[in-house]
Amino acid sequence: MTNRTMKNSYEIIIAGFGGQGVLSMGQIIAYAAMKEGKEVSWMPSYGPEMRGGTANCIVIVSDRRISSPIVTKFDIAIILNQPSMEKFETALKPGGFLLYEQSTVIKPPTRKDIELLSIPALEEAERLKSKQIANMIMVGALLEKHPIVKLENIVQALCEVLPPHRQNLISLNKQALERGKQLAQCQSVSFLGML
């Protein structure tokens, strides 16, 4: 297993189209981190069209006070579409981790100084009969490679964040998180420079 221990701070960008659960992913990671007593910042950004337009959020999880929620270089990028890849690949710090959805990113990243992992989250979500859980598959994959927060705190955050009419989806989201972890276990993180 390639899990790492928690470092002091993670600056994360999550980006894709509106409707892919980008903002929800960031919010749930932030809630889970708060449950663990960590300092957090969650800053969403989206176009006026929202669903179908571009959306991203910056999440900072830290063991110490966060001086500013605005960052331009990231430790981790979770990318759910090609326009976001083109915009944020260069914003990843050298040695950073880039997790991307393999069917919606047509041109894979080309940097040789970052860790890469592609996950077929949409395909797996369709197998689980719910396209909407692809985002939780990505979160599960992230936590397998970089355990920023505990999985059980993600589940607890889901219970608190999901509205009452969506509480029936908790079990399905748990399955998605576990499936994401399994997919990440089956794939090794690569540095393009080492291939």
URBELWO-V41841 format. One record per residue. N is the residue number from 1. RES is the residue in three letters. SS is DSSP state (~ for helix, > for strand, _ for the rest). NEAR is the number of other ideal C-beta (glycine too) atoms within 8 Angstrom. Layout:
N/RES/SS/NEAR
N/RES/SS/NEAR
This chain:
1/MET/_/4
2/THR/_/6
3/ASN/_/8
4/ARG/_/8
5/THR/_/5
6/MET/_/7
7/LYS/_/6
8/ASN/_/6
9/SER/>/11
10/TYR/>/12
11/GLU/>/12
12/ILE/>/16
13/ILE/>/13
14/ILE/>/14
15/ALA/>/16
16/GLY/>/14
17/PHE/>/11
18/GLY/>/13
19/GLY/_/7
20/GLN/_/11
21/GLY/_/10
22/VAL/~/16
23/LEU/~/11
24/SER/~/9
25/MET/~/15
26/GLY/~/15
27/GLN/~/12
28/ILE/~/13
29/ILE/~/16
30/ALA/~/13
31/TYR/~/12
32/ALA/~/14
33/ALA/~/13
34/MET/~/9
35/LYS/~/10
36/GLU/_/9
37/GLY/_/4
38/LYS/_/10
39/GLU/>/10
40/VAL/>/12
41/SER/>/10
42/TRP/>/10
43/MET/>/9
44/PRO/>/10
45/SER/>/7
46/TYR/>/10
47/GLY/_/8
48/PRO/_/4
49/GLU/_/7
50/MET/_/10
51/ARG/>/6
52/GLY/_/7
53/GLY/_/11
54/THR/>/11
55/ALA/>/16
56/ASN/>/14
57/CYS/>/16
58/ILE/>/16
59/VAL/>/15
60/ILE/>/14
61/VAL/>/14
62/SER/>/12
63/ASP/_/7
64/ARG/_/7
65/ARG/_/5
66/ILE/_/11
67/SER/_/3
68/SER/_/5
69/PRO/_/8
70/ILE/_/6
71/VAL/_/9
72/THR/_/4
73/LYS/_/7
74/PHE/>/14
75/ASP/>/10
76/ILE/>/15
77/ALA/>/17
78/ILE/>/13
79/ILE/>/15
80/LEU/_/16
81/ASN/_/13
82/GLN/~/9
83/PRO/~/7
84/SER/~/13
85/MET/~/13
86/GLU/~/8
87/LYS/~/8
88/PHE/~/14
89/GLU/~/13
90/THR/~/5
91/ALA/~/10
92/LEU/>/15
93/LYS/>/7
94/PRO/>/5
95/GLY/>/6
96/GLY/>/12
97/PHE/>/13
98/LEU/>/15
99/LEU/>/14
100/TYR/>/16
101/GLU/>/16
102/GLN/_/9
103/SER/_/7
104/THR/_/10
105/VAL/_/13
106/ILE/_/4
107/LYS/_/6
108/PRO/_/7
109/PRO/_/10
110/THR/_/6
111/ARG/_/10
112/LYS/_/7
113/ASP/_/7
114/ILE/_/14
115/GLU/>/11
116/LEU/>/12
117/LEU/>/14
118/SER/>/11
119/ILE/>/16
120/PRO/_/10
121/ALA/~/15
122/LEU/~/11
123/GLU/~/8
124/GLU/~/15
125/ALA/~/14
126/GLU/~/8
127/ARG/~/6
128/LEU/_/11
129/LYS/_/4
130/SER/_/9
131/LYS/~/7
132/GLN/~/8
133/ILE/~/14
134/ALA/~/16
135/ASN/~/14
136/MET/~/14
137/ILE/~/17
138/MET/~/16
139/VAL/~/14
140/GLY/~/18
141/ALA/~/16
142/LEU/~/14
143/LEU/~/15
144/GLU/~/12
145/LYS/~/14
146/HIS/_/10
147/PRO/_/10
148/ILE/_/11
149/VAL/_/14
150/LYS/_/8
151/LEU/~/10
152/GLU/~/6
153/ASN/~/13
154/ILE/~/15
155/VAL/~/12
156/GLN/~/10
157/ALA/~/13
158/LEU/~/12
159/CYS/~/9
160/GLU/~/7
161/VAL/~/9
162/LEU/_/9
163/PRO/_/5
164/PRO/~/4
165/HIS/~/4
166/ARG/~/7
167/GLN/~/9
168/ASN/~/5
169/LEU/~/11
170/ILE/~/11
171/SER/~/7
172/LEU/~/10
173/ASN/~/12
174/LYS/~/9
175/GLN/~/10
176/ALA/~/17
177/LEU/~/16
178/GLU/~/9
179/ARG/~/12
180/GLY/~/20
181/LYS/~/13
182/GLN/~/9
183/LEU/~/15
184/ALA/~/14
185/GLN/~/8
186/CYS/~/5
187/GLN/_/9
188/SER/_/4
189/VAL/_/10
190/SER/>/9
191/PHE/>/11
192/LEU/~/11
193/GLY/~/6
194/MET/~/5
195/LEU/_/5
